[in-house]
Amino acid sequence: MEEVCERENRRKALKRVRATKEDPGIDGDDRKRNYGIPGTTLASDREQLLSGTYEPKPVKRVEIPKPDGGVRKLGIPTVLDRFVQQAVQQVLQKQCGPDVFPDTATVFDRGGVPSRR
């Protein structure tokens, strides 16, 4: 976790999260509030990560229409949770290689078969 919380890793993670055009999660945070500014919420979140007490928030659920007329449920995490996920992914990619944890999302169908999107 120390490597996840290193300043340069957090800076890169913040830059990647800010670059996305995703909707905010249940907290309504629009990626412009506080994150990455010393002395704001990231300092306490860093301490929670290092102490093992960090807990992700529930995801915002939205339904996405399918071409065949059905819907699929999509979970949108909070900006902070996306930031933490990105910071962890960067460390895992560095340790295990990009083939193990690629930048592309992996989606599992109902049968448990992964497919890349």
JOMO-V185942 format. One record per residue. N is the residue number from 0. RES is the residue in three letters. OMEGA is omega in degrees with one decimal (999 if undefined). NEAR is the number of other C-alpha atoms within 10 Angstrom. D_LAST is the distance of its C-alpha to the last C-alpha in Angstrom with 2 decimals. Layout:
BEGIN
n	res	omega	near	d_last
N	RES	OMEGA	NEAR	D_LAST
N	RES	OMEGA	NEAR	D_LAST
END
This chain:
BEGIN
n	res	omega	near	d_last
0	MET	178.1	13	28.52
1	GLU	-180.0	9	30.94
2	GLU	176.9	15	28.49
3	VAL	-174.4	22	25.76
4	CYS	178.1	21	28.47
5	GLU	-174.2	12	29.83
6	ARG	-177.4	12	30.34
7	GLU	177.8	12	28.36
8	ASN	178.2	17	25.27
9	ARG	179.4	22	25.53
10	ARG	178.9	15	26.07
11	LYS	179.5	15	22.90
12	ALA	179.3	23	20.89
13	LEU	179.1	21	22.63
14	LYS	179.8	14	21.94
15	ARG	-179.3	14	18.14
16	VAL	179.4	19	18.25
17	ARG	-178.2	17	20.65
18	ALA	-178.9	10	18.52
19	THR	179.5	9	15.72
20	LYS	-177.5	9	16.41
21	GLU	175.9	13	15.60
22	ASP	175.9	15	18.32
23	PRO	177.2	17	20.79
24	GLY	-175.4	21	20.91
25	ILE	180.0	15	24.06
26	ASP	178.3	14	26.24
27	GLY	-178.2	11	25.70
28	ASP	-176.1	15	25.52
29	ASP	178.0	14	24.31
30	ARG	-178.5	21	23.83
31	LYS	-173.7	9	27.24
32	ARG	165.7	11	29.47
33	ASN	-168.9	12	30.98
34	TYR	179.2	19	28.09
35	GLY	179.2	18	29.05
36	ILE	-178.0	10	32.68
37	PRO	177.6	9	35.08
38	GLY	178.9	10	36.96
39	THR	-171.1	12	34.42
40	THR	-178.1	14	32.22
41	LEU	179.3	18	30.31
42	ALA	179.1	15	33.57
43	SER	177.2	12	33.95
44	ASP	176.6	17	30.30
45	ARG	178.3	19	30.75
46	GLU	177.8	13	33.82
47	GLN	178.3	13	32.03
48	LEU	-178.2	17	29.35
49	LEU	-179.0	15	32.15
50	SER	179.8	10	34.25
51	GLY	-178.2	10	31.54
52	THR	-180.0	10	32.12
53	TYR	176.9	15	28.92
54	GLU	177.8	10	27.30
55	PRO	178.7	13	24.05
56	LYS	174.3	14	24.58
57	PRO	179.3	14	23.32
58	VAL	174.8	16	20.12
59	LYS	-178.9	16	20.44
60	ARG	174.2	13	19.26
61	VAL	178.3	12	18.24
62	GLU	180.0	11	17.57
63	ILE	179.4	11	15.04
64	PRO	175.3	11	16.43
65	LYS	179.4	9	14.82
66	PRO	-178.2	7	15.97
67	ASP	177.4	6	18.25
68	GLY	177.6	6	20.06
69	GLY	175.8	9	18.86
70	VAL	172.3	12	17.11
71	ARG	-179.2	9	14.52
72	LYS	-179.5	10	15.53
73	LEU	176.6	12	13.75
74	GLY	-179.9	12	15.50
75	ILE	179.3	18	16.20
76	PRO	175.6	22	18.04
77	THR	179.0	23	21.04
78	VAL	179.3	26	21.03
79	LEU	179.0	22	23.10
80	ASP	175.9	18	20.80
81	ARG	177.9	19	17.84
82	PHE	179.9	24	20.41
83	VAL	179.0	23	21.43
84	GLN	-179.9	16	17.95
85	GLN	179.7	22	17.41
86	ALA	178.6	25	20.93
87	VAL	-178.7	18	20.50
88	GLN	-179.3	18	17.26
89	GLN	179.4	22	19.20
90	VAL	179.4	17	22.09
91	LEU	177.2	17	20.21
92	GLN	-179.8	15	18.54
93	LYS	-177.3	10	22.07
94	GLN	-172.4	11	23.63
95	CYS	-177.6	10	21.28
96	GLY	-176.3	12	19.53
97	PRO	179.7	13	16.07
98	ASP	-179.4	8	15.10
99	VAL	179.6	10	15.70
100	PHE	-177.7	17	13.84
101	PRO	178.5	14	11.29
102	ASP	-179.4	12	10.41
103	THR	-179.4	8	6.62
104	ALA	173.4	11	5.86
105	THR	-177.9	13	6.43
106	VAL	179.3	12	6.96
107	PHE	176.6	11	10.28
108	ASP	-175.2	9	11.80
109	ARG	178.1	7	15.51
110	GLY	178.6	6	16.65
111	GLY	-178.6	8	15.11
112	VAL	-179.0	9	12.93
113	PRO	172.5	12	9.81
114	SER	-178.5	10	6.65
115	ARG	176.2	9	3.80
116	ARG	999	7	0.00
END
